[in-house]
Amino acid sequence: MRRVFAPELLYEDGGFQTGRAVVCENGRIAAVVEANLEPHALRLVGRAMLPGLVNAHSHSFQRVFRGETEQRRAGRDDFWSWREAMYRAAGRLSAADLYRVARLAFLEMALAGITTVGEFHYIHGPDENPNRIALEIVCAARSVGIRICLLRVAYARAGFNRELHPVQRRFLEPSPERFLRHVEELRSQLDGEYSWAGVAPHSVRAVPLDYLREVSQWVEREKLPIHMHVAEQPRELEECRAEYGVTPIALLAREGILSSRFTAVHGIHLSAEEVQALAHAGASVCACPTTERNLGDGIVPAAELLGAGVRIALGSDSQAQIDLLEDARELEYHLRLKNLERGLIAPADLFRAATEWGAASLQVPPDAADFFTLDLRDPSIAGVPLESFVFSASKSAVADVIVGGEFVVRDRRHDLAGEIVDEFLAVDP
Ligand SMILES: [Zn+2]
């Protein structure tokens, strides 16, 4: 299948070019050529075409309680009190509900220009088939039309010397052997092009060290992406010090678990040595600024990480908002508020975080024909110098979304939007 797109402007090597056309064959980019060589190309008049956004960290089910935890409450409200509300949602949703909620989250992602999602998936039970829910989530992404890397989560305990929360039973994979067998089974059912698997030991808190070592050795052999929540909360660091005498990053570095396939999700509370350890290993950090500000987690030291050579991916995480360009500019804005200084990260690097560095973290096929377009007449960007579009483009400017050379969203419309929203609204809250 051959498709040729000739937008008014094409984003190439960090800038916008005119008179260019993208030739797609069998879902991959075959060539980028002068548009006048392709007289039958589809002209995208008034559109700038850019590489598809990659959402490297999502828990799709958390979309179901968006807005429910924003009222001021008695007592301290923080990540841990928010987690109680999240557990109520995780405990009550059936596999069919999880599918409907995931479809809505993925629809919202597609409409925001996201072409691949990394779903950090930890609700496995109770079900005869331990991959049933994972497969429902994959089907949800494919029905919407975006790619999905299903990061299957390993979860063995509540924490060091902590009793299990009843809802956490749905997350459990008590042994590495069982977990890896389930990952293998899942892998054999995915197509490898539009859906594939990675592994995600939940956190140092939830996966003991022996288990982690075994999963990490397997990942080294299989060359899959490995993602882990790391350094999101001060309490997590304290608990790790109490158990192992070091912080999570220091532990992972000492054990040789950090690698170019490793992504530390959050990476907020980092020392200078830990930043160097991530850089030395070639590991990535996945920042989730819209969630991190919503939960009061803290600020990712993005300029320091990039300065050391650590790639940053972005995730919508709790789905408090689904707007990856907002996550991209917040990397910079949070540092401005903290440092009382502007211009700390180049806009082109903010966009790399939303695209190529996220794609590397999830192992998206490098020549995947995935794009979104911006409507150059959208009020948010009309007349704006486009080199700083990351700061100005609101998601209302996203007009078309193309995955594997095919339209998923065209002129801001997704064919299944009405049905997906209706089914979501019928989920019993
Ligand atoms: Zn997360």
Residues whose N, C-alpha, C, O or C-beta is under 5 A from the ligand:
A	BS01	ZN	D317
